[in-house]
Amino acid sequence: MQKGCLIPKLPRALKEERTKGDRREEDNRRVKKRRKKREMEGSKTHSSESMPGDLSEALKEATKEVHEQAESTEFMKNFQRGQVSLQEFKMVMASLYYIYSALEEEIERNKDHPAYIPVYFPAELHRKTALQEDLEYFYGPLWREEISCPESTQKYVNRLHYVGQHEPELLVAHAYTRYLGDLSGGQVLKKIAQKALHLPSTGEGLEFFTFEGVSNATKFKQLYRSRMNSIEMDPATKKRVLEEAKRAFLLNIQVFEELQKFVSQCHENSHPAQQKPELRTRGTSEAHEQGPAPVKEGEKTSMKHTDMLPSTPLARWILVLSFLVTTVAVGLFAM
């Protein structure tokens, strides 16, 4: 009887065992699911940690590819050989004026923002005033009436204003890209331009490249990077800053692409015989329709350089864009 009493209890025991097994299987599935989730989160964390910890190093690494694209332009190579015209140089100063006016307007707007305070160096870095002096030297006191902004430059300007007004935490990407480039390769450009264009040794026309507030460029760049690395930034914001730096390079590459298009059109449609050069010297605003008056060799650097601008707007802006791309590429090359 006792043995028989065990028979009805067996199915219940099996049922309970199966229930326990199902529970264990369900628990295992939950454990595996949690483990997989942790692994995915760990993978994301590792990806973030694989990026250099310092913002300056992360920027350099993130922009390596677009940097190489910018510095490989034919215009940059030509400029390094000293193959730059006065027209190109003058007109790029105009484009740079628009870019730095926008950048520094937004910097002043956000100078107290936590994401920019550490790298606010107006006395040492700001270029707008220097560009105004250069433009007055080349174009005369009415230089504002002589310059205009090409489409690609305007696109750059629009982006700077948008960032400053809506995403100021990204402003550091543009400041780093421009100012450290100016302090580096820009100094090489200064020497090349001075020699190729016979600009005065006293520095007129080259104020843009002259940083009177920086006594040692190497040490200042180290300070700037250190300050930039001190900015508190979560991984998501840091990623956006890196993307914005790449965007800054791409904006300049777009300038180059527009230039290439204009150059092609110019080659197809240009008629050199129809273009009349003009001359503006330091001592007079008189235009000489027959070209510049002869000067002695020793007097070349004491005179204000000629305006000598092509008569068609298309040809004028081709010259602007050419030097702009070169300036960006060579400057960033040495950052």
SULWOUR-V375191 format. One record per backbone hydrogen bond with DSSP energy under -1.0 kcal/mol. CO is the residue of the C=O (numbers start at 0). NH is the residue of the N-H. Records with the same first field share a line. If there is no record, write none. Layout:
BEGIN
CO->NH + NH
END
This chain:
BEGIN
0->4
2->5
8->12
9->13
10->14
11->15
12->16
13->17
14->18
15->19
16->20
17->21
18->22
19->23
20->24
21->25
22->26
23->27
24->28
25->29
26->30
27->31
28->32
29->33
30->34
31->35
32->36
33->37
34->38
35->39
36->40
37->41
38->42
39->43
40->44
41->45
42->46
43->47
44->48
45->49
53->57
54->58
55->59
56->60
57->61
58->62
60->63
62->66
63->67
64->68
65->69
66->70
72->76
73->77
74->78
75->79
76->80
77->82
78->81
81->83
84->88
85->89
86->90
87->91
88->92
89->93
90->94
91->95
92->96
93->97
94->98
95->99
96->100
97->101
98->102
99->103
100->104
101->105
102->106
103->107
104->108
105->109
109->112
112->115 + 116
115->118
116->119
118->120
120->124
121->125
126->130
127->131
128->132
129->133
130->134
131->135
132->136
133->137
134->138
135->139
139->142
141->144
142->145 + 146
149->153
150->154
151->155
152->156
153->157
154->158
155->159
156->160
157->161
158->162
159->163
160->164
161->165
162->166
166->169
167->170
169->172
170->174
171->175
172->176
173->177
174->178
175->179
177->181
178->182
180->185
183->186
184->188
185->189
186->190
187->191
188->192
189->193
190->194
191->195
192->196
193->198
199->202
202->205
205->208
206->209
210->213
215->219
216->220
217->221
218->222
219->223
220->224
221->225
222->226
223->227
224->228
227->230
233->237
234->238
235->239
236->240
237->241
238->242
239->243
240->244
241->245
242->246
243->247
244->248
245->249
246->250
247->251
248->252
249->253
250->254
251->255
252->256
253->257
254->258
255->259
256->260
257->261
258->262
259->263
260->264
261->265
262->266
263->267
264->268
265->269
270->273
271->274
277->307
287->290
295->298
296->299
298->301
311->315
312->316
313->317
314->318
315->319
316->320
317->321
318->322
319->323
320->324
321->325
322->326
323->327
324->328
325->329
326->330
327->331
328->332
330->184
331->334
END
